[in-house]
Structures are given as structure tokens and as C-alpha cells.
Amino acid sequence: TVYSDLASDKIALEALRKAVGGRSLLWNISNSPCSWVGVFCERDRVVELRLPGMGLSGKLPVALGNLTQLHTLSLRFNALSGPIPADIGSLASLRNLYLQGNFFSGEIPEFLFNLQNLVRLDLAHNNFSGEIPTSFNKLKRLGTLYMEENQLNGSIPDLNLPSLDQFNVSFNKLTGPIPQRLSGKPTTAFEGNSLCEKPLIPCNGTSNGNGKLSGGAIAGIVIGCVIGFLLILMILIILCQKKRTKQGVAKDTQEPKRGEVEIPREKAVADRGNASTGFAGAAPVAAAAAAIAKSEAKSGGGTKSLVFFGNTPRVFDLEDLLRASAEVLGKGTFGTTYKATLEMGVVVAVKRLKDVTVTEKEFREKIESVGKINHENLVPSRAYYYNKDEKLLVYDYMPMGSLSALLHGNRGAGRTPLNWDTRSGIALGAARGIAHLHSHGPAISHGNIKSSNILLTTSFEARVSDFGLAHLAGPTPTPNRIDGYRAPEVTDARKVSQKADVYSFGILLLELLTGKAPTHSHLNDEGVDLPRWVQSVVRDEWTSEVFDLELLRYQNVEEDMVQLLQLAINCTAQYPDNRPSMAEMRDQIEELCRSSSQERDTHLDIEDDKASQQTYSVDSGAPPP
Ligand SMILES: Nc1ncnc2c1ncn2[C@@H]1O[C@H](COP(=O)(O)OP(=O)(O)OP(=O)(O)O)[C@@H](O)[C@H]1O
């Protein structure tokens, strides 16, 4: 039976609530469904169903097909799982389908391609697998297609969709070339796959019979890539110029187009305030949005915009940020950090600062001076926002999280051990990042070096975050989490120095080598901290006892570990003048990594377990205070 009235819509919604809503959908069944939270009607039919971040879980029932007038279905950021039920394919009026941020699995189903009116489809952050179907070409009106962070494999089909302007397939398991028609999309749309973007890397399907590329193919690829690159560059320059002119002339006159954006701002704020614990980060962002809206109103809207650093393309603005779906990453010394997924698919980390004690002028000067600093081992800062009540900093989101989580999270079964090459590579990356900061003058220091501020790229390269913030906050007289890393001479968190950074970096190296968090070792009965413990073990010539058991399973590296341990001990010298500079540390770790990889190349086949029997002599440095 095909039902088509409000009663049938109500039956579908009740089935949905029963299957996935549990206690989270507080709909009063005796009222009209048009009055229910998240349900919007027109001419007595349900046309929009928006339940973002409502803590829905389980499998979608076969019921939503009844909603024959539905044009927007948003179930983003819940915990829905299993395949998408086939009756979704009968929602002939559907224009917007937002399923991102769930646990949906299985292949992308063919029935989606019956949805001829679909304009926006977001399947990102799920567990979809299999290949990307070429049938997407049937969806001629598609303008947005987001599929990032799934398990999709195979190559990207050559999509011929004239209206497609937002596209992202990053962080899947895709291989092969980027199809020509998609080559104008930003590179971030493809990152985190094994695509052959660089010329001369043979692509699947482009090799000739004997597996080698012909001269013509190589020339073709090189020319294609050069032209593609120039085109992308031109488009970017034009876009940047347009955006700037727009911002200058009509910044505040822009209205979100009705039906074009997923949730109007006020609604998003209200929805998020109601969100269940499944979406714990949402409410504070709503609070930030409300606080900003209030103080903007007071100040007449004069400071409404985000300030972008340097050449960062202005692809989003404050409105986009406040509309984004957010998730708390953690609370730190200077505030709370959120992962914010903007509706255009861009993911950023937003730090909401608390206890800023400096004046607005000082804040802007300090943030702008550190925001300008760029290096491949520093987390890129993109923008900031300042008003009396809210201070936000926007950074690139680092999907692999922090060194702290990697070292100390998931220590139980199923953990992938962190090997020596990865650890020494992280030590080197962090040293390079901090040394670069210090190279900007003796007054520039980080002030908060610790393992949760060393973030990682997908290839485990270290990027240092949070630099410069220590100079903005008030003094922190009570012991806090940074204490294990803080140099003995630092009594006021704002009065940090480069030599204090070196001390903290030394503790970070000890953490990498021992696998012990410096903050935890405080809990030791005798009140012994990490450097004192290491020094006492080393003095007693039990050096190999200090290393993380996980490292001892690798042969031939103990000598290198002992050398790095010596460098760490040098950094943690009690008197600042006895510590090396960060540039010296960087050079020494660089040398250590170089010689250790050369040595291993030479002795690759030699079984050598003598290392574990040697006694090492390590200078344990100055006695503890
Ligand atoms: N750009 C980012 N990308 C991904 N994760 C991040 C990013 N910035 C911070 N995080 C993570 O978010 C969490 C909270 O970070 P935050 O910087 O607020 O606190 P913290 O590092 O624990 O302490 P502190 O404020 O003293 O530096 C940490 O686990 C951190 O690793």
C-alpha cells in the first residue's frame, strides 16, 4: 500500500523513533508530528526531518519511504549503523541527504541513484566500503558530494556532473589517478588516499603491457600535471581575489539562502542545546555562538569577522564556524578545544580560550606575531576571533591526534606498538618545530611543550601546537598538568624562556623513551618525578631498565636509545645555562637519526643481539635538587 498523507508520515516517524530514538526523541505522540522537534511540514506533509546530534543509535528501520514529500533528511552526527535501508531510494522529492558522522556500513547502495532530485549528499565519516559507483553520474543535479573518512577503495570514477562544486573523498583507501574532470578540486579533497598525484609514479591503468610507462605516457602525465597545477593555481588566485572584494564590500549583507544551508543559525543553536550526551561537544559551542551573537549585537556587529593569518584562503567565516557541528577534543590549560566540521566539509580545530588577561591590543599583537610563523613541524594556525567575551583560535585539524594519546592511550590488547623509527622521527620533528620557533628571536618561546601538544600527521610526522598561548593567560600558581614538564626555575607560567622550553622538551624525550607520562610519575609514593627517576636508574648502571618495554623488542637500536637518553638528560639540567639550545638539540637528533639509519642499512642482515648485553655509561648530569 502506498500511503501519502500526514498520518502515514506520522507512522514512519514513530517507527523511526522506536528503532533508533530510544529516549532521545521526546515527541508527544498525541500532538501533530508537525509540532515535533526536528520535523518541519508544508501543506500538511512532512518536508524536512532534521535530527543532528540527537544520540540516535542502531539501524534505520524500513519506514522512511512513507515520507514521500520529504526534501531534506538530516541524521548527521548520531551513532546510526548498518546499511541504509532501500526504501530511502523511493523518496522521490529528496534534495538534501545528510548522513555524515555515523557508523553506516556496506557499499554505497545503487538505490540512491534513483533520487534524481538530490542536490546535496553527505556520507562522510562513516564506514562505507567498496568502490565509488559510476552511477553517481545519474544524479545530474548533484552539487555537493562528500564521502571523506570512509573505507572506500578502488579508483575514483570519472564523474561527469556539471553542477558538482563541493567534493571530498579524502581519507579513504582509494588508488589510481585523479580523474581529469575532478582535477580542479582542491588537493585536500583527495588527501589520505594512495592516489598517484605526482607525475612519474605509475598509476593503475596507465601502464603499458610490461608494467613500465612508455615515454609518451610519462610526457603526457607530466604535461597534464603541470597544466592541472597551473589551472588550480589560477582558480585559487581568482577565488581569493573575489572573496576579498566580497568581504570588503558586502560582508554583512550576505543572507544564508533558504534551503541552501542545512540549519539556520538560531535553529542550530537550539538543536545543539538540546543535544543528548551522544554529542557532548555541541552545547558549549552553542553557548559560544550565543555569547558571540549577544556581544555582536551590543557592539553593533563591528567585529564580526574572523581574522585570517597571512595567506590563508578565506574559505569560511564566523557564521560557518558557529554553524559547524562540533565535538569536544579535550580541555586544556587555556580552554577547550573542539573539532568543528563545517558544512562545506572543511574540518578545523577550534580552541576557545578562557582566562585571557592581556588587553585586546596585546592579544591581537601577540597572536598575529605567532600566527605568522610557518613551518612543516608546526600546526598551521588559520584564524582567530576576538571580542570581549569570546576568544577563538582556529587551527588545522590533525586527524591522528596527539603523541600523548598515541603513547598512553589504549595500552591494552589490540595496541600497535610504537617503534623506534617512529619515536625518533617524532623527536626530530618536534625539535625542528621548536627550534624554528626559537629562531624568531630570544623573546619567542613556546611555553607549554608536552606530549598532548605534539600532534601527528597521517604519516606520523610531528607538528607542534599551542605555541605562544602561555603569554596570554594569567599566572597559574596552583600545580597543574604541565608541572611534570615545567622547568624548576619557572614559577609564573607567563615567564617562560627558550631554556625552559628545552627542559620541557627533555621531559618529552624521556616520555618517548620510557613510555611513562611525567604527570603520572608524580603519583609515585616518594614524590619522585620522571627525570629524577631516570637519573637514579642510570646512576646505578641499570640504563636499559628505563626504556619502554615496547622498545626493547627491537634489536640494534639500544645504542641509539642510550644516545637520545643522554641528550634528554642534558636538556633537563637543573640550571638553564647548562642546557643546550633547541638548535643544538635539533642538529644532534638529526645526526643520531642519520647515523642510525645508515648503520642499519649496512648491517641489515647481521643478527646482532650484543647490544642488549652491553653496559652503557651515561652521564647522569647534575644531582637532583
Ligand atoms: N589541531 C588539533 N587537531 C587535533 N587535535 C587537537 C588539535 N589541537 C588540540 N588537539 C587535541 O585536543 C585536546 C585538547 O587540547 P588542548 O590544547 O585544549 O589541551 P591540552 O593540550 O591537553 O592542554 P593545554 O591547553 O595545556 O595545551 C588534546 O588531546 C589535543 O591533543
The ligand as an SDF file (V2000), in Angstrom:
LIG
                    3D

 31 33  0  0  0  0  0  0  0  0999 V2000
   44.6560   20.9530   15.8500 N   0  0  0  0  0  0  0  0  0  0  0  0
   44.2950   19.8660   16.5200 C   0  0  0  0  0  0  0  0  0  0  0  0
   43.9540   18.7430   15.8680 N   0  0  0  0  0  0  0  0  0  0  0  0
   43.6120   17.6090   16.5500 C   0  0  0  0  0  0  0  0  0  0  0  0
   43.6010   17.5090   17.9030 N   0  0  0  0  0  0  0  0  0  0  0  0
   43.9220   18.5990   18.6070 C   0  0  0  0  0  0  0  0  0  0  0  0
   44.2700   19.8380   17.9670 C   0  0  0  0  0  0  0  0  0  0  0  0
   44.5690   20.7390   18.9290 N   0  0  0  0  0  0  0  0  0  0  0  0
   44.3920   20.1150   20.1140 C   0  0  0  0  0  0  0  0  0  0  0  0
   44.0010   18.8340   19.9320 N   0  0  0  0  0  0  0  0  0  0  0  0
   43.7250   17.8510   20.9770 C   0  0  0  0  0  0  0  0  0  0  0  0
   42.6490   18.3310   21.7500 O   0  0  0  0  0  0  0  0  0  0  0  0
   42.8430   18.0250   23.1130 C   0  0  0  0  0  0  0  0  0  0  0  0
   42.7200   19.2990   23.9300 C   0  0  0  0  0  0  0  0  0  0  0  0
   43.7440   20.1600   23.5260 O   0  0  0  0  0  0  0  0  0  0  0  0
   44.1520   21.4500   24.3280 P   0  0  0  0  0  0  0  0  0  0  0  0
   45.2890   22.0800   23.6280 O   0  0  0  0  0  0  0  0  0  0  0  0
   42.9230   22.2510   24.5620 O   0  0  0  0  0  0  0  0  0  0  0  0
   44.5940   20.8750   25.7270 O   0  0  0  0  0  0  0  0  0  0  0  0
   45.9050   20.1650   26.1450 P   0  0  0  0  0  0  0  0  0  0  0  0
   46.8700   20.0680   25.0150 O   0  0  0  0  0  0  0  0  0  0  0  0
   45.5060   18.8790   26.7920 O   0  0  0  0  0  0  0  0  0  0  0  0
   46.4190   21.1720   27.2420 O   0  0  0  0  0  0  0  0  0  0  0  0
   46.9960   22.6550   27.0430 P   0  0  0  0  0  0  0  0  0  0  0  0
   45.8600   23.5940   26.8970 O   0  0  0  0  0  0  0  0  0  0  0  0
   47.7350   22.8700   28.2990 O   0  0  0  0  0  0  0  0  0  0  0  0
   47.8820   22.6570   25.8480 O   0  0  0  0  0  0  0  0  0  0  0  0
   44.2160   17.3850   23.2480 C   0  0  0  0  0  0  0  0  0  0  0  0
   44.0750   15.9860   23.3140 O   0  0  0  0  0  0  0  0  0  0  0  0
   44.8960   17.7470   21.9620 C   0  0  0  0  0  0  0  0  0  0  0  0
   45.8290   16.7600   21.5910 O   0  0  0  0  0  0  0  0  0  0  0  0
  1  2  1  0
  2  3  1  0
  2  7  2  0
  3  4  2  0
  4  5  1  0
  5  6  2  0
  6  7  1  0
  6 10  1  0
  7  8  1  0
  8  9  2  0
  9 10  1  0
 10 11  1  0
 11 12  1  0
 11 30  1  0
 12 13  1  0
 13 14  1  0
 13 28  1  0
 14 15  1  0
 15 16  1  0
 16 17  2  0
 16 18  1  0
 16 19  1  0
 19 20  1  0
 20 21  2  0
 20 22  1  0
 20 23  1  0
 23 24  1  0
 24 25  2  0
 24 26  1  0
 24 27  1  0
 28 29  1  0
 28 30  1  0
 30 31  1  0
M  END
$$$$
